[in-house]
Amino acid sequence: MQRPRTKLDRLLDLMASRQLTGLIVYSNGSCDVLSPSYLHYLSGVRPLGPNSAALISKAGAALLVEPPWDSGRVLAKSSIKDVRGTGNFVQDLIAIMRALRLAGPVGIVGQRQMTEAIYSELEKAADLKPAEALFDELSVEKDDKEIDLARKAGVIVDAGFSAFLEHSRVGIRECELLAHVEYAMRRAGADEIFNLMSAGNHNLAMHAPTDRRLMPGDTVIGEISAACEGQFVQVCRTVFLGKPGPVIIDKYDMLRKSLGESLRQVRAGAPASAISVAMNRVISDAGYRKYCYPPFMRARGHGFGPASTLPGTAIDEETKTMLTRNQVVVIHPNQYLPETGYIACGETFLVTDDGFKRLSESESKLYVREV
Amino acid sequence: MLTLQPTLKRGRDVWDPIHLPPQEFEGRLQRIRNEMRNRGIDLLFLYGHGMNEYGNPSYVSNVVNKMPRGALVICPRQGEPVLIVEGFPRDLPEAKSTTWIGDVRSCGDISKECVRYLREKGFLSSTIGLAGINPFMPYDQFRSMRAALKGCRLVDCEQMVRDLRAVKSERECDQIRRASRIVRKGLESLTEMPLQKTSERELEAILDLAARLEGAEDVRIMVANPRQPAWAFRPTENFMPSEAGAIIVSMAVAFERYWAEAIRTYRVDSSSLLYYSGNSIGAVYEKMLGGMRPENGIDHFCRHAHNEIEESRLYSLPVYGLGNGIGLALQEYPLLEGGENAVLKKAMCFAVRLAAKDPEIGSVMIGDTIILSEGGVEVTTR
């Protein structure tokens, strides 16, 4: 019986197709929601840092970990079984490169996290070629395990939003509100959390929480994101404290309509830009064309995957890629409007052959808390 | 202690200008300028990157990186400093609300924005001091900046800035005391929690919530199972401490930029956690702290500590060292290790730690944040 093909097998094929003799996948231990954690995606282990790298060639694969005391944890979790701890990262990295015969053109991934001291030494040892595109190709279509993790992350963001709604009350400080949200998400199993919010009668943008206490008439907006073993999912929600006026009800309906129209475009093989075009059309038709671009919004959506936005940090009208089956995308007509301030609306979807599946259950609507 | 880095600094982000008024930062800037004058430096770059290494720019600006991005303060010897932060334009109002610096700029690539500023101000043939650029700046930005600064004389100022940051002002010590209080309360609260069916991750969630309700900006928890022969600190898992029989917890909290850290060992007793200090580690630890006196060399202190450990016949575990400076970073200079040339000074702050084998639970570890005073150490986390 044939062994199922692993990520590493597929990666070796992609390397061969680009005439790369080897690949170095680096991490400085940071986890950036806007930039993929390639090493985490490949090895299945979240790096602790400050330096870790996987080295891959036909001759084998090794994972070098600094500090050395973390190598036991990494070995227990990693899909790469040759794990070596180091207290001298650059020297040991180059020694492994030689042992694995990484000489000619060597692909390098995560190099923008490298300092000059590391990159300049690698450059002396091999002919380095940027190879992050390999991972875009490798990771765009989620496998069954990744889809399960995304669903689990969807349950976690729903738990986070339930807490956001429950604790959005007059008198609570922003930082206390997010503390409760995060607690709910951790208890639901979040490995990593990316939550931003704002509260006020005219929000300009989301931000880290402050000491501001929520007041009657506040619009409370939240971007609630969780990762489960590296797979991120997000919901964007708006809660009004008190009786909302007709203006915010009307504007929020417009955002919901724009979300609905953009979802009609979603299916495998459709252009990703159609999401943005459809969304902007609804908002522009209502007279807000000038507000459809930064700084009044950031992005109409983005891909979500291995602790990052891979394979695309922003979906806009110029995006060239096509949507792919089993791709995970966030779609959010988050928008500043002059009458309401910034309001948040959106969620994460799994792209299917004939449409999409929602990855969270809470509804994208204007929520109201009586005061 | 090294920890996982979060993807976002999610806690309370405020500037308290009553406790840290602009005069505090102006005083720091003045000390920097005195050093610049002594070294003939026209401009100083204070660079930091990510959520662990924001200390250099934060030292004079109070701004903190909330994502894995760069921040740079350019201090001219005369005139106003400028703060450049990487991020979206929408983040600019937030940065401006937490700093006394008037000229705050947002950009996508700090090296390009920096060069634009130098050109704008006519500084492209200056003597420039660098702090944080070599150790933290991504290589592509480093190269782009270095190429643009070809006409400048570059001076390494790492040690100069480390030395300035290492000795804290009274206000900085108070920030560390406030962070320490949150750590102390958190670690104490573990002894009051019912433990049955509570996993490590649930314990972390409870500690995190309590710390954030107290105003923590960042909370980092690491744990270890001392009964395992090759134990090491790691992020929490779904393991049950009640089944492991013992647990070592390292808790670090940042409060308004300043960190405190402590480590405690707990033994499981029926349905709760009890502090565990073993037979002799506590006494050795106290003697070690007793050796931390201003004007002692760090190398001398380390030899003193190792002598105490040897004389007590404690089988110490050196993996995590004796400690390091703490303040605007969880790990900063000076390090408490043999060969370190620095001298201990009043108002230096350290995270200190000691680990040893233990016949009952395998290993035991203790750690605290301390402030050096003329009379010795003030342990702020107990």
Interface residues (C-beta under 8 A of the other chain):
Chain A: N28 G29 S30 C31 D32 V33 L34 S35 R46 L48 G49 P50 P67 W69 D70 G72 R73 Q111 R112 Q113 M114 T115 E116 A117 I118 Y119 S120 R173 C175 E176 L178 A179 H180 E182 Y183 R186 R187 G189 E192 I193 F194 N195 L196 L204 A205 H207 A208 P209 T210 D211 A227 P294 P295 R298 A307
Chain B: L2 T3 L4 Q5 P6 T7 L8 K9 R10 G11 R12 D13 V14 G50 M51 K66 M67 P68 F88 P89 R90 D91 P93 E94 N134 P135 F136 M137 P138 Y139 D140 F142 R143 R201 E202 E204 A205 I206 D208 L209 R212 L213 G215 A230 A232 F233 R234 P235 V319 Y320
